[in-house]
C-alpha cells in the first residue's frame, strides 16, 4: 500500500471514531433516561451498558489501528507537510471534534454514575424498609397466634 492509502485509511478511521462517539452520546442519554425512570428494569440498564461496552471496545481497536498506520507514515508526513496539508488539516479538525466529543461523553458518564449511585441507594433503602415492615408483620402475626388460648383477666366478670 502507498502512503496516500494509509493516510486515507487514517482519515476514515477518525471519521468512524466520530460516529461511534456520537452513538455513545446517544446511549448516555438513553442510560440517563433509564436511571431516572422508576419503572425501568435492570435488564434495560444491562442492555444499554453492553451496547456501550461494545462501542468502547471498537473505539479502542480503532485507536490501535490508527496508531499503527500513523507509525508507518509519520516520517512521510513530517518530510512532506506541504504535500499532505489538506489531509493533515482535515485530520486535525477530526481530532479536535473527537476530543470535544470525548470530553462530553466523559462528563455524561460522571453524571450517569451519580444518578446510578442515587438510584441504587434509593433501592437499598426501599428494600430495608420492606424488610423492616415484613419483620414487624411477622412479629405481630407470631404474637397473635401464640396468644390465642390466653384470655386477658381484665375481661373476666369478677362478680361471679
C-alpha positions as CSV (number, residue, x, y, z in Angstrom):
1,X,0.0,0.0,0.0
2,X,1.1,3.5,-0.6
3,X,1.5,6.3,1.9
4,X,-1.5,8.1,0.4
5,X,-3.7,5.0,1.0
6,X,-2.5,4.8,4.6
7,X,-3.3,8.4,5.2
8,X,-6.8,7.9,3.6
9,X,-7.4,5.0,6.0
10,X,-6.3,7.2,8.9
11,X,-8.9,9.8,7.9
12,X,-11.6,7.2,7.5
13,X,-10.7,5.8,11.0
14,X,-11.1,9.2,12.5
15,X,-14.5,9.7,10.8
16,X,-15.7,6.4,12.1
17,X,-14.5,7.3,15.6
18,X,-16.5,10.5,15.5
19,X,-19.6,8.4,14.5
20,X,-19.0,5.9,17.3
21,X,-18.6,8.7,19.9
22,X,-21.9,10.2,18.7
23,X,-23.5,6.8,19.2
24,X,-22.0,6.7,22.7
25,X,-23.5,10.1,23.4
26,X,-26.9,8.8,22.4
27,X,-26.5,5.7,24.6
28,X,-25.6,8.0,27.5
29,X,-28.8,9.9,27.0
30,X,-30.7,6.7,26.9
31,X,-28.9,5.5,30.1
32,X,-29.8,8.7,31.8
33,X,-33.5,8.1,30.9
34,X,-33.3,4.6,32.2
35,X,-31.8,5.7,35.5
36,X,-34.3,8.5,36.0
37,X,-37.3,6.2,35.2
38,X,-38.7,4.5,38.3
39,X,-40.4,1.9,36.0
40,X,-37.2,0.8,34.2
41,X,-35.8,-2.6,34.7
42,X,-32.2,-3.7,35.5
43,X,-32.3,-5.6,32.2
44,X,-32.7,-2.3,30.3
45,X,-29.7,-0.9,32.1
46,X,-27.7,-4.0,31.4
47,X,-28.5,-3.9,27.7
48,X,-27.5,-0.3,27.5
49,X,-24.2,-0.9,29.2
50,X,-23.5,-3.9,27.0
51,X,-24.0,-1.7,23.9
52,X,-21.7,1.0,25.3
53,X,-19.1,-1.6,26.2
54,X,-19.2,-2.9,22.6
55,X,-18.7,0.6,21.2
56,X,-15.8,1.4,23.6
57,X,-14.1,-1.9,22.5
58,X,-14.5,-0.9,18.9
59,X,-13.0,2.6,19.6
60,X,-10.0,1.0,21.4
61,X,-9.3,-1.3,18.4
62,X,-9.6,1.7,16.1
63,X,-7.2,3.7,18.2
64,X,-4.7,0.8,18.0
65,X,-5.1,0.6,14.2
66,X,-4.8,4.4,13.8
67,X,-1.5,4.3,15.8
68,X,0.0,1.5,13.7
69,X,-1.0,3.4,10.5
70,X,0.5,6.6,11.8
71,X,3.7,4.9,12.7
72,X,4.0,3.8,9.1
73,X,3.5,7.2,7.6
74,X,4.9,9.5,10.3
75,X,8.2,10.2,8.5
76,X,6.4,10.8,5.2
77,X,4.0,13.3,6.8
78,X,6.8,15.1,8.6
79,X,9.0,15.3,5.5
80,X,6.2,16.4,3.1
81,X,3.9,18.6,5.2
82,X,3.0,20.8,2.2
83,X,2.0,17.8,0.0
84,X,-0.3,16.5,2.7
85,X,-1.5,19.8,4.2
86,X,-5.2,19.2,3.2
87,X,-5.2,15.8,4.8
88,X,-3.4,16.9,7.9
89,X,-5.8,19.9,8.3
90,X,-8.8,17.5,7.9
91,X,-7.3,15.1,10.4
92,X,-6.6,17.9,12.9
93,X,-10.2,19.0,12.6
94,X,-11.5,15.5,13.2
95,X,-9.2,15.0,16.2
96,X,-10.4,18.3,17.7
97,X,-14.0,17.1,17.2
98,X,-13.1,13.7,18.8
99,X,-11.6,15.5,21.8
100,X,-14.8,17.6,22.2
101,X,-17.0,14.5,21.9
102,X,-14.8,12.5,24.3
103,X,-15.0,15.3,26.9
104,X,-18.8,15.4,26.6
105,X,-19.0,11.6,26.9
106,X,-16.9,11.5,30.0
107,X,-18.9,14.3,31.6
108,X,-22.2,12.5,30.9
109,X,-20.7,9.3,32.2
110,X,-19.9,11.0,35.5
111,X,-23.5,12.4,35.7
112,X,-24.9,9.0,35.0
113,X,-22.6,7.4,37.6
114,X,-24.1,9.8,40.2
115,X,-27.6,9.1,39.0
116,X,-26.9,5.3,39.3
117,X,-25.5,5.8,42.8
118,X,-28.6,7.7,43.9
119,X,-31.0,5.2,42.3
120,X,-29.2,2.2,43.9
121,X,-29.2,4.0,47.3
122,X,-32.9,4.6,47.0
123,X,-33.5,0.9,46.1
124,X,-31.4,-0.3,49.0
125,X,-33.3,1.9,51.4
126,X,-36.6,0.7,49.9
127,X,-35.5,-2.9,50.4
128,X,-34.6,-2.1,54.1
129,X,-38.0,-0.6,54.7
130,X,-39.7,-3.5,53.1
131,X,-37.7,-6.0,55.2
132,X,-38.5,-4.0,58.3
133,X,-42.2,-4.0,57.5
134,X,-42.2,-7.7,56.8
135,X,-40.4,-8.3,60.1
136,X,-43.0,-6.3,62.0
137,X,-45.9,-8.1,60.3
138,X,-44.3,-11.5,61.1
139,X,-43.7,-10.5,64.7
140,X,-47.3,-9.3,65.1
141,X,-48.6,-12.5,63.5
142,X,-46.4,-14.6,65.7
143,X,-47.6,-12.8,68.9
144,X,-51.2,-13.1,67.8
145,X,-51.0,-16.8,67.1
146,X,-49.2,-17.6,70.3
147,X,-51.7,-15.8,72.5
148,X,-54.8,-17.4,71.0
149,X,-55.5,-19.6,74.1
150,X,-54.8,-16.9,76.6
151,X,-57.6,-14.8,77.9
152,X,-56.8,-11.4,79.4
153,X,-58.1,-11.2,83.0
154,X,-59.5,-7.8,82.6
155,X,-62.3,-9.2,80.6
156,X,-63.5,-11.7,83.2
157,X,-66.5,-11.0,85.3
158,X,-65.3,-10.8,88.8
159,X,-68.7,-10.8,90.5
160,X,-69.4,-14.5,90.0
